[in-house]
Each structure stands twice: as C-alpha cells, then as structure tokens.
Amino acid sequence: MKFFKRYLFEQIQKDLKEKMVFVCGPRQVGKTTLAREIFSKNSSGYLNWDIDEHRERILKHQLPVSEYWIFDEIHKYKGWRNFLKGLCDLHGRNKKILVTGSGRLDFYRFGGDSLQGRYHFLRLHPLSVGELKMKSQKDFQDLIRFGGFPEPFFRGSEAFAKRWSREYRTRLINEDIEDVEKIQDIAKLELMILRLPELVGSPLSLNSLRGDLQVAHKTLARWIEVLERMYGIFRILPFGPAKIRAVKKEKKHYHFDWTLVKDASLRFENLVASHLMKWVHFKQDVSGMDIELRYFRDVEGREIDFVIMEDSKPLQFIECKWSDVEISKSLKYMKNRFKNCQFYQVYFEGTKEYISKEGIIVISALKFLQNLL
C-alpha cells in the first residue's frame, strides 16, 4: 500500500526540533508507518519492544548509530521513563527521539513524572473525511463501511474489513491488554468487549452491564478504564449546568473501530463522535486549547448527541440523524437557552440544507465533517 501522508506528519517534524515526541493511538492506526516515513532516511534507528532482538538492545543500551531513534511500544518496559529521561539528558537536542505506543503514554507517565517538560504529546486517530479530503457521498459510505483504520479502508473490501476487525479485537486483548494489565478473567473481559458496541449512543450503565456479566462493579469499572487506556474505546462526559437539570454521572462511550457497531444509525453517530474527538484532541495537543467533547441529556429525557466545550463553556451542539428529518426538539429547547452557541443537525442521507428560524443549521454530515480534520 502506498504511503498516505497523515495529518500529524508536519507537526511531528516541527516538534522534534524542540523535544522528544510521544505519539499515541489505537494499534494499527498508522503510528509506526508514520514514524518510519518521517525518518525514512534513518530507518536504522527503529526499535520495537515487542521484537526480541530490539528489546535486548534496549535493555543493554546498545542503541543504533543514528541521528534518530524511534521507540515503539516501549511503555511495556517497566523502566521506560527513566530510560528515556537518561537518553534525553545525555543527548539533548543532538538526537531526535520519537516514541510511539498503543497505550496511553500520558497515563503511564503519571506513575512518576520524571519526563516532565521533555516531550510533546500527540494522539493519532483513524482516517477521517477531512484528512482524506472526501467530496463524494460514495467515498463517505466507504468510510462508514470499512472504518477509518488505514489497512481495511484502503483495501476496500467488506469481507477483509470484518476479518481485520475480528483479528484486531483478539490482538487488543491478547497482546496489548495482557501485556500491561493483570486481568484474571480474560473470557469475561472479551464478553464485555463484545457487548459494548450494542450500547453505543446511550449513557453506559455499569450496574446494568455488571448484571449481564456477573462481574463486580469495581472490576468492571477497571476493565472499562483499561480498554479506554489502550485506545479500544473513548468516553465523553455529560454537559450540564444545574439550571437545565442535566444528568451528571454516566458517560457515553464510542469505539475507534466504528465498524463494530452493527446498527447503521448508531454506527453513523459513532463515526461523527470519532471525527469530533479527533479534532478536539488535535486542538488540545497542538494548540493547548482547553476544549472538550461532551453530550447533553436531562432528567426530562431531552438529549443532544454532542457538545463542544471551550473553557468550560458550550460552543456547539450537534445532533446526528440518519436522514434529513424534522429538527430535534431538544436542539430547539437548548437553542432557546444558549442563543450565542452554534447548533447543528447533521444527517447521513438526504438533500435538505438550511438554517431554521431558530438559527439551527441542518447540513449533510459529509459537508459538516469536511471542515474538521
């Protein structure tokens, strides 16, 4: 497959001139390919902790003679923080060091932040409408069918995409999670992972899930956190000032591999969530913006799929619909209370595009997502 230049390419090159760079994201999202392309003329500096020969060289400090070093999955090494700190302090800016991983390096560093101030942190997400510069509805349909991971998307085969997704889940459990977390009942963990795609789009009730799996609440909460930390899912908090009586406890979850979600409308919602989170993470990582993705739901049952927040204030409310149906009553309700915010109702299929009398923009998802990464 020909290399597709990813959206973080230039940013990584720029950041490497200042500090080490950590690039995290789901497994097989393209981190290693991206890293090797950036260092295409210095590929001898690549070391993968999962490769026995490379691991031995790291442990013995027998590193390649190269201007660049790429350390892949090194967070699986117990002493990785001090190892990188030593390299950084010894070589300074004379070496370009890029660290990639399918676990959250920003999380693992919390055990002892010896690396503070020595690196830039970036998150690589799956392919998206904006990154692929999509113009046609057919291409957008392919993105929904095959997912945003480079290998199945560029292969363009639904059978291959399904096979890839199944193998991906197995590797996530057996290679990533088991390598870094001590989980005794892997069978029930896998059952939970199989169950989660059916629960996309609604606040995730751990009590309900606990009853289905016969697992303690504390254990289940830990498993969800592990899956999030390993970039299997991401979760969003509810938005809710007291004056609108919002639900404040349960988070919604979505999958980086949205092809796991079988229901068409929920898969579409998951795709939009992924696009929005990709944009939010980019703004956080590159610009340092205090921006986040949330959802709205109140005790009267009014819901809006997504809320973009900046500096703890809402900027945009976005509702997803499969077709160009009438505008959501919840959007109208919230527009009356947050008059200065932008409100969107985006749809997958349809032809209507207009601004309502309340100021709500009805637009195709393809056009809406073109303006993101």
N, C-alpha and C positions, 0 to 999 in steps of 0.2 A: 504494500500500500504506500503510495506516495505521501511524503510528509505534508501535513496540513499545519500551517503556521498558527499556533494557538495565541489567544488574546493576551496572555501574560509574557509572551516572548520578549518584547522590548522592555517591559517593566523589570523583569529578572536581570536582563543585561545592565540596566541602569542601576539597580540596587546592589549588584555585585561589585560595583566600583566603590561602594561605601562600607559594606559589611558582609557577613555570611548571609545567605538567603535560605530560608526554610520554605519548601513548597509541599503543602499537604493536600489531600483529597482522596476520593474513593480509589480503591485498587482498579487498575486498568483504565483510568480516566485519561492517561497520556502523560503522566509526570516524567517517567523515565525517557520516553521518546523525546519529549520537550527538552529535558536536560541534555541529552546526548546531541540534539541538534544545536543547542546553544554552544556546546563545547565540541562541535563536530571535528575540529582540527586538533583537539586534545582529548580524544576519547579514551586514551590510556589511563586517565585519571578516574575512571568509573569503578566504584567498589560497592557491591551489594552484600549486605549482611546475611542474606539467605543463601549465598553461594559459599560453600565450604572454604574454597581457596581464598576468596576475598575476606571472609571472616577471620581466617588465620592471619592474613596480612595486617588487618586492623588491630587484632589483639597483640601482635608482635611489633606494632608500629613500623612495619615495613611498607611504607606507602610508595606509590608510583612516583617517578620523577616526572613531574608535570606542573604546569602553571596553574592548572585547575584540578580540583578534587570534587567528585560527586559521591556522596554517601547516601545509598538507597536503603531504606528500612532500618537505619541504624538505631532507631528508638527501641528496637528489640534487645539491644545491648544494655545491660544494667548500668554500665558506667559511661553511657554515651555523652552525658552532659559535660563531665569533667574531661573526657577525651577531646571533645570539640573545643572546649574552653582552652585546653592546653595548646591545640593547634592554632587557634586564633591569637592567643597571647604570644606564641613563639614567632609566627609568621606575619601577623598583622595583615596589611593590605598587599603583601607580596604574593599571596595565594588567593585565588578565587574559590570559595567553598560553597557548594550548593548541596543542601540536604533535602531529600525527598522521603515521603512516607505516607502510608495509607492509614496510619493512626494519627491522632491529633497531637502533633509535636508541641503545640501551645499548651495542651493539657499536661503532657508528661513532664514538661519543664517545671510545673508547679511543685514537684517533689523537692525542689531545691533550685532556685533560680540563679544558678551560677553563670548563666549566659546572658543575663540582663544587659541590654544595650549593645550586644554584639551581633545582632542579626535582624533582618527584616523578615516578616512572616506573610506569606501569600497562600491563598486557597484556590486550587484549580478545580473547576466544575466541569460537568459534561458539556457537550456541544449544545448550541442554542440557535434560535432564529437569527439574532443579531450577529453572533460570531460567524455563522455560516452565510450571512448576507442573503437570506432567503427572500424570494419575491413571489413565489407561486404557492397556491394552496396545495398543490400536489406534493411539493417538497415538504410542506408543513405536515401533511398527512404521513409522509415517510418518517418524519421525526417522532411523531406520536407512535407509529407502529414499531419502529426499530429501536427507539430510545436514543439518548444522547451520548452514549459511550462510543468512541471512535470506531472500534473494530466491527461491532454489529451494524452501526449506522452506515459506514462506507461499504460494507459487504452488500447491504440492500436486500437481504433475504430474511423473510419472516421465520422460516424454519431454523436458520442459523441463529437469529436473534433469540428465539426461545431456548435453543440448546445452550447458547452462550449464557443466558440469564440463569439457567439452572446450574450450570457449572460455576458461575460467579458466586452464587449463594453458597455452594459447597466449599469453595475456596475461602470465602469470607469467614466461615465458621471454623473450618479445619486448619487453615493456615494463619489467618490474621488473629482471630479472637483467641484461639487456643494458645497461640504463641505468647500472648502478652497478658492474658487473664486466666485465673484459676476458676474454671466453671466445671462443676462436678456432673451436672445432668445436661449433657450436650444434646440429648434427644429432645428434651422438653424445650431447650433453647431453640432448636430448629423448628419445633412445632409453633413456638411463639412467632418466629420469623415468617413462617408460612401463613400465620393468621393475620399478621399486621396489615398486609395490603387490603384486606377486606374492610379494615377500619379507617382507611384514609378518608379525610373530609369531615370528620367529627372529632370533638374532643376525646382524647384517649383515656378511657376509664380503666385504671389499673385494677380496681376492685372487680370489675366485670371480667377482665382478662384473667385475673387470678383465679376466679371461679371456674373458668373454662379449662385452665391448665393445671389446676390443683397445685399451685406454687405459692409460697409465702409472698406477701405484698413486698416486703423488703428485698427479697431475692429478685422478684420481677422488676422492681424499680432499678435495681443494679444492672440487670440484663439490658434494659432499655437504654440506660446510660452508656453501657459498653458498646451497644450497637450504634449509638449516636457518635461515640468517640471514635469508632472505627469507620465512620462515614458510610454506614449502611442506611441510616435514616437521618433526617434533621427534624427538629421540633420548633414550633413557634408558640409564643405565649399569647394569652388574650390581652386585648386592649380594653381598658375600662375605667373611665372616671366614675366616681360614685354616683354622680347625678344621672347617669343612664343605666345604673343598676346592672353592670356587666358581670358576667361570670369570671371569677378571678383565679381559679385553681388549675383546671385541667388544660394541658397543652394539646395542640393538634400535631400530628406527625405526617411526614411525607418521605418518599423514597427517592434516592438519587437515580435508581433504575426504575423509572415510572412504568415500564412495560410489565412489572409485577402486578400492577393494578388492572384487574380484568374489566371492571365496569368502565365503559367508554367515557362517560361524563366525569367520573372521578379521576380517571387517568389524565384527562384534559386538565382538571384542576391541579393535579399533581405536577404536570408539566409547567403550568403557569407559576406554581409555587417555586419550582426549581429555578425558573428564569428570574423570578424576583429575588430569591435568595442569592443567586449568583451575582446579581447587580449590587445587592446590599453588601455582600462580603467584599466585593471589589472596592466599593466606596470606603468601607471600613479599613481594609488592608492598605490601599494605595493612598487615599486622601486623609485617613484618620478621622473620618466623619462619625459622629455619634448618631448612627442611623440603624434601624432595625425593622424586621418584618414581624407583624403580629396579625391577629384576627379579631373579629368582634362577634360577640354573642351575649345577649342579655337574658334575664330570667323570664321575659315575656316571649322568648323564642325567636326574637329577631336576630338575624345572622348576616354578616358580610365576610366573605372569604379571606380578604387580606387588607391589612392596614399598614402603610409605610409611615414610620415614625422618624422624626429627627429632633434631637434634643428634647426627647420625651413628649413631643407634640405631634399630632397626626398631620401628615401632608396629603396622603392619597388614600382613598378607599376603593378597593377593586373587587367586583363581584364577577364570578365566572358562570356562564350559561352555555349549554351545548349549542343552542340555536338563538336567533335574534328575537326572543320573546319579549313580552312587556317588561318594563323596568321594575326591578325588585322594590318592593315596598320598604324593605329595610334600608336601601340606599336613599330613598326619598326621606325617610324618617331621620337618618343621620345627616343628610344634606341640610335639613332644616336647623340642625343643631351645630353644625360645623360649616358655616356658609363660605369660609375662605379656603376650604380644602378642595382638592380635585376629586371628582367622583367618576368612576368608570364602570361600565358594564361591558365585559368583553365576551365574545361568543366564538365558537369554533366554526360553525357553518351558518351561513345566512348572507344577506345582502344589505341590510339596513345599517346606515351610519348617519348619526345625527346627534344634536345636542338638545336635550329635553328642556321644557320650560323651567324646570328646577335647576338646570345647569349641569345635568348629568350627561356624560359623553358615552354614547353607545357606539362601539367600534369592534371590528373584527380582531381576534386575538393575533392574527398574523401581523397586522399593521401596528397594534399596540406593542408587541414584543420586538418589532424591528427597531424600536427606539431604545432598547436595552442592550446589554452586551450579547 
